[in-house]
Amino acid sequence: ELENQLTAKSRTLDELKQSLASNGSAEQTPEAQSLRISELCEMKDSIVNQVAQLKASMQSVLEQWKAYDEIYAEVSLMTTRYLYCIDQCKPSGEEASLEALKKQVKTLQ
């Protein structure tokens, strides 16, 4: 969106240059107009560079978030599996007899 706005402002600035070159202005000298237009062009170029840097930075952040999401999903799945295993390995309400342990081993298998 910023890039589109900058493109539109660049066109407006180009139209202003052409308009001032052909018509001139009684309020300012041509040198003052030219200097002001040059300043505006420099500011526009600076903003374009900043937007490009911001875009690259945001792309990097987006890639890092994607990696985080993938790792988070993997860790969440592993945690769920471990919790299930722990729950299955808990001794039941029975006394920890040999028969109860054999039954639990059979269930786990």
C-alpha positions, -999 to +999 in steps of 0.1 A: +000+000+000+029+024+009+045+016-024+013+024-043+009+056-025+046+065-032+040+058-069+010+081-069+029+108-052+058+104-076+034+109-105+020+140-088+055+153-082+064+147-119+032+165-130+041+194-107+076+196-123+061+197-157+035+223-147+060+246-131+084+242-160+057+252-186+038+278-166+060+292-139+047+310-109+045+346-100+049+338-063+083+322-065+113+325-087+121+295-110+152+289-090+133+286-057+107+264-074+134+241-088+152+239-054+119+230-037+111+204-062+146+189-058+141+188-021+108+170-026+124+145-049+152+138-024+126+133+004+106+110-019+137+089-028+146+087+009+111+074+017+112+049-011+145+036+003+130+034+038+100+015+025+123-010+007+142-016+039+110-020+059+097-044+033+129-065+035+127-064+073+091-074+074+098-103+050+125-115+074+101-112+104+074-131+084+098-160+077+108-161+114+072-163+124+065-191+100+094-210+114+081-203+149+046-215+140+060-248+125+082-255+156+054-246+180+030-270+162+056-298+164+063-291+201+026-290+209+021-323+192+050-339+211+037-325+244+003-340+237+018-373+230+040-373+261+010-363+283-010-392+268+019-416+275+022-403+311-015-407+316-014-443+302+015-452+324-001-441+357-010-470+379-047-475+381-065-473+414-055-510+421-026-519+442+006-522+421+005-559+418+022-581+393-011-588+376-019-551+374+015-543+359+011-571+333-023-557+324-009-522+320+020-536+298-005-554+276-026-522+273+005-502+263+015-528+237 
